[in-house]
Structure formats: structure tokens, C-alpha cells
Amino acid sequence: MDLIPKPDQVASAASNVAQKVLKGGLADLRPMPRTLIDEGPLRYVFRYDAAEGVDPFGDPVLLVMPLAAPSSCYDLRRGCSLVEHLVSRGRPTYVVEYGEVKFKDRALGFEHWVDEVLPAAIDAVHRDTGRRPVHLVAWSLGGIFSVLTLAAHPELPVASLTTLGSPWDISKVPLIAPLRPLLNANMPEALRVITKGYQLAGGAPKALVRWGFQLSAVDKLVTKPLVTAQKLDDADFLAQLEAVDAFGRAMIAYPGRTFGQLYHRVVRNNELRTGRLDLGDRTIDVREVKVPVLVIGGETDGIAPLGAVRPIVAMLKGAPAVRWEAVPGGHLGMLTGRGARTKTWPLIDAWVDQWASAGTSRMGIGANPRRRHSSANSRALK
């Protein structure tokens, strides 16, 4: 609103406040309808219903979850939902969720997702769509899991991968800086306390995960009351705030061993910056990824800044094409913020269309695994 609000602004603000008080809010938080098609240990694969009056067409898109986050990251609210956008365009759209993590799941590590969950989910979607190749769209840790999965299992029927906000060099994450003393190898007592804590708890509890998400946007948290007052006449802005708050309340716990791997190997030792990760008796090397990859970073992302995300571009030496894009928004906003509708989602659409199976692209370009992307922001890797 203006410093001295106009009559129409006052009327809009009054209407928004009334709707929030009387109806509980402005955001339409109804999830897009979907059907469970496959399940296993911490694996639930859902197919989203086709949009009314739209026949699904072409290759499927599988949305890959990070740990701890609810699937509303892809389906935040009506009018600002990547899922809604995809099904409205006729794309067969799926998501793999992991469900509630329990104490009995404490021994599960990266291997569970890389070797079991994601390969099984990809196969389920592949079978459900008549053996069409699958396009992966993966946010945050989901992007890391997806890259490692495709490197470990290059035979999977995947046509392309899009990662969003997936950090590969933790040294570039400012949020980690205050924790450096605890990560110092010369402080064994501190390390033992942290390790013993997550082992006893069986992982990272919901409250801790929720606190970490809030900490990543503490500046916005502090200024939220003032900004809300200034935007009382903007129903879409207020609805977005409500949806993000609901997302934050729905965080899920981390399994103990996975949290331990994240802490010791990803955060403390920064192993992902090498493009290699030792899992058991093998080393997964991201140079073994053989599909085109679109790498997207958020310009104001506090959890995975551009400098932490971009290094994967140079590591994917086996991919036929790699494209880098920076888009407006923070860690969640880059994926499903109001600006994502015109900035991020068109990039995903174009990438999937470019690498679609022959005869199924909406752009009429069929896919060619040897094709090089012509954009100046792309790297052709042969």
C-alpha cells in the first residue's frame, strides 16, 4: 500500500483482513488430487490426476523430494503450484514421497534412496506410462540424490534431469560459517556430543528441521510484520505467506544415519565438492551421469547460494548437455514462489520439451541424446 493509502487500497486491505479472520485465510491450500501407484519402505509414488478437460500427453515428469520437506514444496497452493502448472499443460506428473520417518528407520543412509527408493520410483513411473522415459525434477537434497542415483545406475530409463537449489560446495554456504568451530576436526568432544545426540534421537527431529528452515530466512522473519502491514491490500502476497507458513509447519524428521552422513561427510568434510562420494565398498562419481542436466540456482537462496550450486556444472563431464540458470528467489521461492511462474517453470518446460521422446515434444523438436543445447548458458559435454 502507499504511505497514504488510496481508497481502493483500503477497501482491498479490509476485505483481505476480513477473509483471513472470518474464513481462516486467503490461500487455497487444497492439494492437487492424486493416486498412489507404488509403495515400499519409505517410498510412496503418486500419480497426479489429469487437469479437467486436458488429456495427458508425452513423457512423464517425476518430482523428487528432498528429505524432511513435505510434498507441498511442489504443490504450495492453488495458483502457485508447479504440479498444477504441469498437469494443466497435459504432462503426466508424478511425485515420490518418503512418509514419516520413525526411530526404526534410524539405520537408513544415502544408499537407501540412491539404490532403492529412486530406482524403484523411476521404474514405477516408467511402467505406469507404457515404458516412456522419465524426466526428473528434483529440489534441494532431492537433486543430490537424483544425480547420485543416475551416476550409480546409468541404465535407468531417464530422459533428463532438472535440479533446483542443490548445493555441491558447502564452503560457499554462509549459514555454515557460524558452525565452523563445531566442524573443526580439532574439537573431538564437540563432535562426539553432536554425534551422540542424533544417534540417541534416531535422527534430526521435526522441531530441529523446522528451526533450520526458519533460520535460513531469519531476515524475512524479522521484517515479516512490517512487510505484511505494507501488503495488506495484496491478496496474492498474503496467500503466499500463509502457504509458506503451512509448508514450514509440515517438516519431517531425518533418519539418524542419513543425518550423520549429511553432517560428517557433506557438511563437515564437504565431500560433494569433488563430485565423488564413497558409499560402502564403491565410489559414486557424478561423471557417470549420462543424461542432459539443467542446473538451477536461486539468486537469493540462503541455504544453497549460487556459488554452492553451480560447481556441479563442471563436474558432469559425461552428460550430453548441461545448462546453468540463475533465477530470482530463495530456496523455496525459486521453486514455487510467485516469480517462479514466469521465471523457473518456463525453463523446466523448455528443458523437458527439448529432451522429450521423438514425436512427443510440444515444441515439435524430438529428443536426441547427442544434441547440444545452443544457449550461451549451456555446456555441451562430449
Secondary structure, 3 states (H helix, E strand, C coil): CCCCCCHHHHHHHHHHHHHHHHHCCCCCCCCCCEEEEEEECCEEEEEECCCCCCCCCCCCEEEECCCCCCHHHCCCECCECHHHHHHHCCCCEEEEECCCCCHHHCCCCHHHHHHHHHHHHHHHHHHHCCCCCEEEEEECHHHHHHHHHHHHCCCCCEEEEEEECCCCCHHHCHHHHHHHHHHCCCCHHHHHHHHHHHHHHCEECHHHHHHHHHHCCHHHHHHHHHHHHHCCCCHHHHHHHHHHHHHHHCCCCEEHHHHHHHHHHHHHCCHHHHCEEEECCEEEEHHHCCCCEEEEEECCCCCCCHHHHCCHHHHCCCCCEEEEEEECCCCCHHHHCHHHHCCHHHHHHHHHHHCCCCCCCCCCCCCCCCCCCCCCCEEECC
